[in-house]
Amino acid sequence: MNTFDYVRPATISDAVAAAAEPGAAYFAAGTNLLDLMKGGVSRPGRLVDITRLPGLDGIEALPDGGIRIGALVRNADLAHDPDFARSYPAVAEALLSGASAQLRNAATVGGNLLQRTRCAYFYDTAAACNRREPGAGCDARDGENRLHAVLGWSDGCIATHPSDFCVPLVALDAVAEIEGRGGRREIAVEDLHCLPGATPDRESALDPGDLIVAIRLPPTAAAFSAHARYLKVRERTSYAFAVVSAAAALRIEDGTIREARLALGGVAAKPWRARAAEAVLAGARPGAAAFRQAAEAALSDAKPSGDNAYKIELARRVLVRTLTLAAAGTPERLPALPASPFSSACGARHDD
């Protein structure tokens, strides 16, 4: 068993100082970290428990019309908050499509942003993995890789980022507030995660000791609430990570798309903002032809990293389907199977 120190700081500044030491890791719900520790994938020498830190568990409406979500807010609590679900339905739908109800009740939104890849070779300590051990190689390149990346990958790593929550956050220009040794700063969620390049062990833009204290959605994000959806294709609807997912948010006026926000999940080491596709849709009339053109633009740089060429066409079709659902309008009730392409019946109202 790996021995480690356990500390429970009383303030954010104390937590940052404690976590800045080599080998330290933050601990909140532990829904990902404890699995990694049990499997020997992660072996921190110190756990810094942040669950008692003040001021990190609130959902706050901001004077400018945006919203601020504390890093310790539980996934389930955020998804079921009536005001939040009404204003940011795609984010609520993404949250409810992730993991199981038990895990959503425990997992925090800050931890969701920083969960590690679910690549089987990363979790297998007998396999070569550049994320786990820089320079070791990537056994996924010649292994079972049908679920791996088709955008932004390198020879050093073809893993994907597993978060559902992050995908609509990236589409809606969310910002993470970071407390670090140099004080507080902000990072766009789109820029929080790193593509592998030559340094696949560098998974995020965070420095040692950096703590995500909150996530902010700008006031412009709520303007898409009438036409916003999240769709997720997975191998098991009840509980599985995305093979491919998409978030689509449209602002439609007089039958024309004035603005579009799009992002893909399950296709890269980070949630993938599809800006070229957004440009295609701006000024277009919603419909199959425009949506297909946007999907082609979104995947124009995609290439297989192994036995996963099918994911490119699947991603195109998922994006077209998500755009079609978004254009039809956000449903009054959340789908009974959130984000599932097989869900036709509706479940809880957004304002229940």
Protein Blocks (a to p, Z undefined) as FASTA:
>chain_A
ZZddddddfbfklmmmmmmpghiacdfklmmmmmmmmnomaccfbdcdfklpghilcccd
dfkopacddfklcfklmmmmmklmmmmmmlmmmmmmgccfklmmmpcfklmmmpccfbfk
lmmmkbccfklmghiapfklmmcfklmcfehpafkbccdcfbfklmmmmmnopacddddf
koccdddfklmpccfklmlmlmbfcdehiacfbdcddfklmmmmmmccdddddfblklcc
dfbdcddddddeehiafbdcdddehkacbdcddfklmmmmnopacdfklmmmmmmmmmmm
gccfbjkllmmmmmmmmmmmmmmmmmnopafbdcfbghiakbmbdcddfkZZ
